[in-house]
Amino acid sequence: MKLQVVETTEDAARAAAEELVGAARAGGHLALSGGSTPKRAYELAAELEPDWSAATVWWGDERCVPPDDARSNYRLAREALLDRLTQHPAVRRIEVEHGCEEAADLYDRQLGGQTLDLVLLGLGPDGHTASLFPDSPALAELGRRVVAGPPGLPPYVDRVTLTISALRAARRIVYLVTGREKAEVAERAFAGPPDPQTPASLVRSDRGETIAILDRAAAAAL
Ligand code: 6PG
């Protein structure tokens, strides 16, 4: 995998925004991430390109809360990106208001055989990515593209997540990781051996490139 180390958090957000915009302009299918890190990247992506009409937007994972809840990954992307666009993409959000298990079944069917052109991912302090937590049964799921399960870290609401095989089928995987507090886990995820205790170490594109965009602080142990 390729590491792209930039100086500041803002530089990292800009690099991720450029990735998103490139895929959106090309009419790609993109999967967005949750957490707090991508917010600035979403804002910059909307500034760089307000016309996303050619793109289709999916999510890598979702918290089982209503779409207007402050913990919703969809809400983050709506406020920071989608609401700021002049031309909107097709939006395929994970409809968790149907219940977590039902939403996972529905998303699995919706995703079908669709190839994702770009998947944006974050990295949790325990090594999780999307909602694939250390040693969780979801890591062993081979038959499904989407599963529901409990969280390993706050917020303690159930999650719906793409599985490792669904993520690995993407044409391009981009991790965005910033801050000194992620330095040790970034080393395990991007420079260590594949390890179910660090799920991000297992998620690499089988079809194309995997890159990690890190600011200088997050790259300190690499
Ligand atoms: C989620 C995520 C998750 C996130 C990491 C990093 O729904 O929580 O998609 O995988 O990307 O936990 O989160 P932060 O950006 O908040 O550190």
Boltz pocket constraint, residues with backbone or C-beta under 6 A from the ligand:
constraints:
  - pocket:
      binder: B
      contacts: [[A, 33], [A, 34], [A, 35], [A, 36], [A, 37], [A, 38], [A, 61], [A, 62], [A, 63], [A, 73], [A, 121], [A, 122], [A, 123], [A, 124], [A, 125], [A, 128], [A, 129], [A, 130], [A, 131], [A, 154]]
      max_distance: 6.0
